[in-house]
Amino acid sequence: AVLKRAGLDLKSIDLFEVNEAFASVVLAWSKETGADLEKTNVNGGAIAVGHPLGASGGILMNRLLYELERRDLRYGLETMCCGGGLGTATIIDRVVE
């Protein structure tokens, strides 16, 4: 839904940060969406930082912004689970002047 709202498709996204409490989450997400694992959690995901509850989202967003800047890329997508079956997604459009 977030891609449709932004007028983008999966191939438009340069990097993905997928929050995961378990490694199987990223594999299932990639299988379901067809997203490229080479562009996903390029510095490790939430597990790589110990999956600190309440801080994972901020850490992953920071990593996504850093990598978009470092690699001179435009679009990033972060997914987050919120507990209780909820989830969110955010698309970043890096603006270069």
Buried (B, 14 or more C-beta within 10 A) or exposed (E): EEBEEBEBEEEBBBBBBBBBBEEEBBBEBBEEBEBEBEBBBBBEBBBEBEBEEEEBBEBBBEBBBEBBEEEEBBBBBBBBBEEEEEEEBBBBEBEEE
